[in-house]
Amino acid sequence: TGWRLGYAAAPAEILAGMHKVHQYIIMCAPTPAQVAGIEALREGEDAVQEMLQQYDQRRGVIVQGLNSIGMPCFEPHGAFYAFPSIENTALDSEQFSEKLLYEQKVAVVPGNAFGECGEGFVRCSYATSLVKIEEALTRMQEFVEKYRK
């Protein structure tokens, strides 16, 4: 959306360095985002707890689903992305991602976009509805079976 708001907490010497960069690349956060941020901090805890429950449920569905279709995956403990292995297919991460998009209309990010060590993996977002996650898993299962080693 372009309406992003953030903050940083760090040791003073790191913040000083961050400020040097920040002052030349960002003018300020948009006023509506600042007002919304204040409101979220004051009144948003219930919404945060609800979102956490939803993301926890989605994470469980995607991780269990990926593991069950032959894409081994650890449970993520950070952002809303799973990073399953594609080692059971005959494809590298870019081939896998491109073919999956064109053949099954499911978008993932090739693991090598995150560096050499990401090869052999893809990034899957679960920042969407359970219905879409389940549909994507169904399509991915068909795809993985087609390209299984």
C-alpha positions in Angstrom: 0.0 0.0 0.0 2.9 2.3 0.6 1.6 3.2 4.0 4.2 1.6 6.2 5.1 2.5 9.7 7.9 1.1 11.8 10.2 1.7 14.7 13.6 0.5 15.8 15.1 -0.4 19.2 18.8 -0.8 19.3 21.9 0.3 21.1 22.6 4.0 20.8 25.6 3.6 18.5 23.7 1.5 16.1 20.7 3.9 16.1 23.1 6.8 15.4 24.3 5.0 12.3 20.8 4.1 11.2 19.7 7.8 11.7 22.5 9.0 9.3 21.0 6.8 6.6 17.4 7.3 7.4 17.5 11.1 7.3 18.5 11.1 3.7 16.2 8.4 2.3 13.0 9.0 4.1 11.2 12.3 4.7 8.6 11.0 7.2 5.9 8.4 7.6 2.5 9.5 6.1 0.3 11.2 8.6 -2.6 8.7 8.3 -0.1 5.9 9.0 1.2 7.7 12.1 -2.4 8.2 13.5 -3.2 4.6 12.7 0.0 3.5 14.4 -0.9 5.4 17.6 -4.4 3.9 17.6 -3.0 0.4 17.0 -0.6 0.8 20.0 -3.4 2.1 22.2 -6.3 -0.1 21.2 -5.0 -2.9 19.0 -4.1 -5.7 21.4 -7.3 -7.7 20.8 -6.9 -7.5 17.0 -3.2 -8.6 17.4 -4.2 -11.6 19.5 -6.9 -12.5 16.9 -4.4 -12.2 14.0 -1.8 -14.3 15.9 -4.4 -17.1 16.3 -5.2 -17.0 12.6 -1.6 -17.0 11.5 -0.9 -19.9 13.9 -3.7 -21.9 12.4 -2.5 -21.1 8.8 1.1 -22.0 9.7 -0.1 -25.4 11.0 -2.1 -26.1 7.9 0.7 -25.1 5.4 3.5 -26.9 7.3 1.5 -30.1 7.7 0.3 -29.9 4.1 3.8 -29.3 2.7 5.2 -32.2 4.7 2.4 -34.5 3.6 3.0 -33.8 -0.1 6.7 -34.5 0.0 8.0 -31.0 0.6 9.8 -31.3 3.9 9.4 -28.2 6.0 10.2 -27.0 9.5 7.7 -24.9 11.4 8.7 -21.3 11.0 9.0 -19.1 14.1 9.5 -15.7 12.4 7.5 -14.2 9.6 4.5 -15.7 7.8 6.6 -17.8 5.3 7.3 -21.5 5.1 10.6 -22.6 3.4 10.0 -26.1 2.2 12.6 -28.3 0.5 12.1 -29.3 -3.1 14.8 -32.0 -3.0 12.2 -34.6 -3.9 11.7 -33.1 -7.3 14.0 -33.0 -10.3 13.9 -29.2 -10.5 16.0 -26.4 -9.1 14.3 -23.6 -7.2 13.8 -21.3 -10.2 12.5 -24.0 -12.4 10.2 -25.2 -9.7 8.8 -21.7 -9.1 8.3 -20.8 -12.7 6.7 -24.1 -13.7 4.4 -24.1 -10.6 3.2 -20.6 -11.5 2.5 -21.4 -15.2 1.2 -24.9 -14.7 -0.8 -24.6 -11.5 -1.1 -20.8 -11.0 0.6 -21.0 -7.6 3.2 -18.4 -6.8 6.2 -19.1 -4.6 9.6 -17.5 -4.4 12.7 -19.4 -5.5 15.0 -20.1 -2.5 18.1 -18.9 -4.3 16.6 -15.4 -4.3 17.8 -15.4 -0.7 21.3 -16.5 -1.5 23.2 -19.7 -2.5 22.1 -21.6 0.6 18.5 -21.1 -0.4 18.8 -23.3 -3.5 16.7 -26.4 -3.1 14.0 -24.6 -1.3 11.1 -22.2 -2.1 9.4 -19.6 0.0 5.6 -20.0 0.5 3.5 -17.3 2.2 0.7 -18.1 4.5 -0.5 -14.5 4.7 -3.7 -15.4 2.9 -6.9 -17.2 3.6 -7.1 -20.9 4.7 -9.2 -21.6 1.6 -6.4 -20.3 -0.7 -3.7 -22.2 1.3 -5.6 -25.4 1.0 -6.2 -24.9 -2.8 -2.5 -24.1 -3.3 -1.5 -27.3 -1.4 -3.9 -29.4 -3.6 -2.3 -27.9 -6.8 1.2 -28.2 -5.4 0.6 -31.9 -4.6 -0.3 -32.6 -8.2 2.8 -30.6 -9.4 5.2 -32.4 -7.0 3.9 -35.8 -8.1 4.5 -34.8 -11.7 8.1 -33.8 -11.1 9.1 -36.2 -8.4 12.6 -37.8 -8.8 
